[in-house]
């Protein structure tokens, strides 16, 4: 029989004792009664989330269904901080794909952690729940915005390969507009898409014609969003791109697509802005 008072007296002395002791304590989870196990996860979930990406000692918990079930319950009941959500999303992102049952738990966890965004994506973009949860995770799974955008692009490709999502330029436009709701964020999205050229430069086996098609849809989506802006905003975006390319010493092989070669009939406002910048001796020769 477990002495509850003694158990929690010991627990409280070990809070924030590092990943090794945390792993040892949580390794007892399957031997604890439900209430004790839940209370232990509730006490330690913040430490677990902060260590999970830095310590392999805790990896066994990622596939422990009892732990994940309690973690879901805790996340439903607690107010998660921004950091908690990033740590949790990063774990979920790195665990896909897993076996079917655990995948369902991670989808449920994702929906709890990203509830508002998941439902916005479902409603606005008409993706299924698993895909919407995955997108919601990817877009906030790192403390670095450039990494988030790279992961988002990868996630769009993954869900686009599912025929039930019926991926299209219009759906990606709706997705970007749902996630990024101001010009600053849309500009960051554009800049990071512009230099995320992996699928066009790599010869990996997974890069199929379908993957290239979806990547091209992403390109058209961001350009269409830019085209819909007033010309002064487009000019600011183009200048940001010019400065990024100059500062980072990028050339055409580093870029996802060439701005000087975009379709003049589809993007006349962007072309007009680029022509006006040329008159100011700002040349987009890439």
C-alpha positions as CSV (number, residue, x, y, z in Angstrom):
1,X,0.0,0.0,0.0
2,X,1.3,3.5,-0.9
3,X,1.4,6.0,1.9
4,X,-0.1,9.1,0.2
5,X,1.3,11.6,2.7
6,X,4.8,10.1,2.5
7,X,4.6,9.9,-1.3
8,X,3.9,13.6,-1.7
9,X,6.3,14.6,1.0
10,X,9.0,12.9,-1.1
11,X,7.6,14.3,-4.3
12,X,7.7,17.9,-3.1
13,X,11.3,17.7,-2.1
14,X,12.3,16.6,-5.6
15,X,10.5,19.2,-7.7
16,X,12.8,20.7,-10.4
17,X,15.6,18.2,-9.6
18,X,16.5,17.7,-13.2
19,X,15.6,15.2,-16.0
20,X,17.4,12.2,-14.4
21,X,15.4,12.3,-11.1
22,X,12.3,13.3,-13.0
23,X,12.6,10.3,-15.3
24,X,13.1,8.0,-12.3
25,X,10.0,9.4,-10.6
26,X,7.8,9.2,-13.6
27,X,9.0,5.7,-14.4
28,X,6.9,4.6,-11.4
29,X,3.8,5.9,-13.0
30,X,2.4,2.5,-14.1
31,X,2.6,1.2,-10.6
32,X,0.6,4.0,-9.0
33,X,-3.1,4.1,-8.5
34,X,-5.0,6.4,-10.9
35,X,-5.3,9.3,-8.5
36,X,-1.7,9.3,-7.5
37,X,-0.5,8.9,-11.1
38,X,-2.7,11.8,-12.2
39,X,-1.5,14.1,-9.4
40,X,2.1,13.2,-10.1
41,X,1.7,14.2,-13.8
42,X,-0.1,17.4,-12.8
43,X,2.8,18.3,-10.5
44,X,5.5,17.5,-13.0
45,X,4.1,18.3,-16.4
46,X,5.8,21.7,-16.7
47,X,9.2,20.2,-15.9
48,X,8.6,17.3,-18.3
49,X,7.7,19.6,-21.2
50,X,10.7,21.9,-20.6
51,X,13.1,18.9,-20.5
52,X,11.6,16.6,-23.2
53,X,13.5,18.1,-26.1
54,X,16.8,18.2,-24.2
55,X,16.9,14.8,-22.4
56,X,16.6,11.4,-23.9
57,X,16.0,10.0,-20.4
58,X,12.4,11.0,-20.7
59,X,11.8,9.6,-24.2
60,X,10.1,6.5,-22.8
61,X,7.1,8.6,-21.7
62,X,6.4,9.8,-25.3
63,X,4.8,6.4,-26.0
64,X,3.5,5.7,-22.6
65,X,-0.3,5.7,-23.2
66,X,-1.1,6.1,-19.5
67,X,1.2,9.1,-19.2
68,X,-0.2,10.7,-22.4
69,X,-3.8,10.2,-21.2
70,X,-3.0,12.0,-17.9
71,X,-1.1,14.7,-19.7
72,X,-4.1,15.4,-21.9
73,X,-6.3,15.6,-18.8
74,X,-3.9,18.0,-17.2
75,X,-3.7,20.2,-20.2
76,X,-7.4,20.4,-20.4
77,X,-7.6,21.6,-16.8
78,X,-4.6,23.9,-16.5
79,X,-3.9,27.2,-18.1
80,X,-0.9,26.6,-20.3
81,X,1.8,29.2,-20.7
82,X,3.2,30.2,-24.1
83,X,6.3,28.2,-23.3
84,X,4.2,25.1,-22.3
85,X,2.4,25.2,-25.6
86,X,5.7,25.5,-27.6
87,X,7.3,22.6,-25.7
88,X,4.2,20.4,-26.1
89,X,3.8,21.2,-29.8
90,X,7.4,20.4,-30.5
91,X,7.0,17.0,-28.8
92,X,3.9,16.3,-30.8
93,X,5.4,17.5,-34.1
94,X,8.5,15.2,-33.6
95,X,6.3,12.2,-32.8
96,X,4.4,12.1,-36.1
97,X,3.9,9.5,-37.5
98,X,3.4,6.9,-34.7
99,X,1.2,3.9,-34.3
100,X,-2.5,4.4,-34.8
101,X,-3.6,4.4,-31.2
102,X,-0.8,6.7,-29.9
103,X,-1.4,9.0,-33.0
104,X,-5.0,9.4,-31.8
105,X,-3.8,10.4,-28.3
106,X,-1.4,13.0,-29.9
107,X,-4.1,14.3,-32.1
108,X,-6.3,14.7,-29.0
109,X,-3.4,16.4,-27.1
110,X,-2.9,18.7,-30.1
111,X,-6.5,19.7,-30.2
112,X,-6.5,20.5,-26.5
113,X,-3.3,22.6,-26.7
114,X,-4.3,24.4,-29.9
115,X,-8.0,24.3,-29.5
116,X,-8.9,27.6,-31.1
117,X,-6.6,27.4,-34.0
118,X,-7.5,23.8,-34.8
119,X,-11.2,24.6,-35.0
120,X,-10.4,27.8,-37.1
121,X,-8.5,25.6,-39.6
122,X,-11.3,23.0,-39.7
123,X,-13.9,25.6,-40.3
124,X,-12.1,28.0,-42.7
125,X,-10.1,25.5,-44.7
126,X,-12.2,22.3,-44.5
127,X,-9.3,20.0,-43.7
128,X,-10.0,17.0,-41.5
129,X,-9.3,17.1,-37.8
130,X,-6.1,15.1,-37.8
131,X,-4.6,17.4,-40.6
132,X,-5.9,20.6,-38.9
133,X,-4.4,19.5,-35.6
134,X,-1.0,18.7,-37.3
135,X,-1.0,22.2,-39.0
136,X,-1.9,23.9,-35.7
137,X,1.0,22.1,-34.0
138,X,3.6,22.8,-36.8
139,X,2.9,26.6,-36.9
140,X,3.8,27.0,-33.2
141,X,6.3,24.2,-32.4
142,X,9.5,26.3,-32.1
143,X,10.6,29.5,-30.4
144,X,12.0,30.5,-33.8
145,X,9.6,31.8,-36.4
146,X,11.6,30.7,-39.3
147,X,11.6,27.1,-38.0
148,X,7.8,27.4,-37.5
149,X,7.3,28.4,-41.1
150,X,9.6,25.6,-42.5
151,X,7.6,23.1,-40.4
152,X,4.3,24.6,-41.6
153,X,5.4,24.2,-45.2
154,X,6.3,20.6,-44.5
155,X,3.0,20.0,-42.7
156,X,1.1,21.4,-45.7
157,X,2.9,19.0,-48.0
158,X,2.1,16.1,-45.7
159,X,-1.6,16.8,-45.4
160,X,-1.7,17.7,-49.1
161,X,-0.7,14.1,-49.9
162,X,-4.0,13.0,-48.2
163,X,-6.6,13.0,-51.1
164,X,-9.4,13.7,-48.6
165,X,-8.0,17.2,-48.0
166,X,-8.3,18.1,-51.6
167,X,-5.4,20.6,-51.4
168,X,-5.5,23.7,-53.6
169,X,-4.0,27.2,-53.9
170,X,-7.3,28.6,-52.5
171,X,-7.2,26.3,-49.4
172,X,-3.6,27.3,-48.7
173,X,-4.5,31.0,-49.1
174,X,-7.3,30.5,-46.5
175,X,-4.9,28.6,-44.3
176,X,-2.2,31.3,-44.4
177,X,-4.9,34.0,-43.8
178,X,-6.2,32.1,-40.8
179,X,-2.8,31.7,-39.2
180,X,-1.2,35.0,-40.1
181,X,-3.6,37.9,-39.6
182,X,-1.3,41.0,-39.9
183,X,1.1,42.4,-42.5
184,X,4.2,41.9,-40.3
185,X,3.5,38.1,-39.9
186,X,2.6,37.8,-43.6
187,X,5.9,39.4,-44.5
188,X,7.8,37.0,-42.3
189,X,5.9,34.2,-44.0
190,X,6.8,35.4,-47.4
191,X,10.5,35.9,-46.6
192,X,10.9,32.5,-45.1
193,X,9.0,30.8,-47.9
194,X,11.2,32.6,-50.4
195,X,14.4,31.0,-49.0
196,X,12.9,27.6,-48.0
197,X,14.0,25.9,-51.2
198,X,14.8,22.4,-49.9
199,X,12.2,20.5,-52.1
200,X,13.6,22.1,-55.2
201,X,17.2,21.5,-54.5
202,X,17.2,18.0,-52.9
203,X,17.1,14.7,-54.6
204,X,15.5,12.8,-51.7
205,X,13.3,9.9,-52.7
206,X,10.2,11.4,-50.9
207,X,10.2,14.5,-53.2
208,X,7.8,13.2,-55.8
209,X,5.9,15.2,-58.5
210,X,3.0,15.4,-56.0
211,X,5.3,17.1,-53.5
212,X,6.5,19.6,-56.1
213,X,2.9,20.3,-57.1
214,X,1.9,21.1,-53.5
215,X,5.1,23.3,-53.1
216,X,4.1,25.2,-56.2
217,X,0.7,25.7,-54.7
218,X,2.3,27.2,-51.6
219,X,4.3,29.6,-53.9
220,X,1.2,30.7,-55.7
221,X,-0.7,31.1,-52.5
222,X,1.8,33.5,-50.9
223,X,2.2,35.5,-54.1
224,X,-1.6,35.8,-54.4
225,X,-1.9,37.1,-50.9
226,X,0.9,39.7,-51.6
227,X,-0.9,40.7,-54.9
228,X,-4.1,41.4,-52.9
229,X,-2.3,44.1,-50.8
230,X,-2.1,47.8,-51.6
231,X,1.0,48.7,-53.6
232,X,2.8,50.6,-50.7
233,X,2.5,47.4,-48.6
234,X,3.8,45.3,-51.6
235,X,6.7,47.7,-51.9
236,X,7.6,47.3,-48.3
237,X,7.5,43.5,-48.7
238,X,9.7,43.6,-51.8
239,X,12.2,45.8,-50.1
240,X,12.4,43.4,-47.1
241,X,13.1,40.6,-49.6
242,X,15.8,42.7,-51.3
243,X,17.5,43.5,-48.0
244,X,17.3,39.9,-46.8
245,X,18.8,38.6,-50.0
246,X,21.6,41.2,-49.9
247,X,22.4,40.8,-46.2
248,X,22.4,37.0,-46.4
249,X,24.3,37.0,-49.7
250,X,21.7,34.8,-51.4
251,X,21.6,34.0,-55.1
252,X,19.0,32.4,-57.3
253,X,20.0,28.9,-56.3
254,X,19.1,29.8,-52.6
255,X,15.6,31.0,-53.5
256,X,12.4,29.0,-53.9
257,X,11.3,31.0,-56.9
258,X,12.4,34.0,-59.0
259,X,10.5,37.2,-58.4
260,X,11.6,38.6,-61.8
261,X,10.1,35.6,-63.6
262,X,6.6,35.5,-61.9
263,X,3.6,35.6,-64.2
264,X,2.8,39.1,-65.3
265,X,-0.8,38.4,-65.9
266,X,-1.4,36.8,-62.5
267,X,0.6,39.3,-60.4
268,X,0.4,42.7,-62.2
269,X,0.7,44.8,-59.0
270,X,3.8,42.9,-57.8
271,X,5.3,43.5,-61.3
272,X,4.4,47.1,-61.2
273,X,6.1,47.5,-57.8
274,X,9.2,45.7,-59.0
275,X,9.4,48.0,-62.1
276,X,9.0,51.1,-59.9
277,X,11.9,49.9,-57.7
278,X,14.0,49.3,-60.8
279,X,13.6,53.0,-61.6
280,X,15.0,53.7,-58.1
281,X,18.0,51.5,-59.0
282,X,16.8,48.6,-56.9
283,X,17.2,45.6,-59.1
284,X,15.7,42.1,-58.6
285,X,18.0,40.1,-60.7
286,X,17.2,36.8,-59.1
